[in-house]
């Protein structure tokens, strides 16, 4: 496809994966590139992301999401809230085929893309919901609920805590250290860890914020 130098982009991705010390197979790397190609194509019409350059997408989307994969080491059933174009949900689903990944967004064009990507990439561990997260009901609560650039921490927890199983936790992907947001957490919730992240080739702050119910850890 014109404007999508796959070999060059794959090399950048592989270098980043090595820098992150992740163990991904050639097949998984191929799936990540197929996903990026789909995101690039659909973005021209559906405006899924403000990032238009595929090379920037490798760093700002794929590697940015891959950097959080180790934080989900013990997770089995996760929800990505405000999933948008599938970040980090699609990347987590490809990287961890043993983990069930649900993604929810209110915007139909975004969930249409996610549904198409799930089909084209053959991701049997993915479920897509088109709904407001505060109205979602599931039979099996999630052990981890995550989001990337979705909402303030207070709103993220208030809207989705009914979906978190006992002993589960939130993992929020944030840019700069969200000290003020942490100070506004709802009663009964606490930050257990804030982990700085280094994303290969990305000169920007990234933090993971881990949040649990009071008295559970």
Helices and strands as residue ranges (DSSP letters): H 6-19, H 26-46, H 54-57, I 58-63, H 64-66, G 69-72, E 77-81, H 89-95, E 100-105, H 108-121, E 126-130, G 133-135, E 142-148, H 153-160, G 161-163, E 164-174, H 179-183, E 189-197, E 206-213
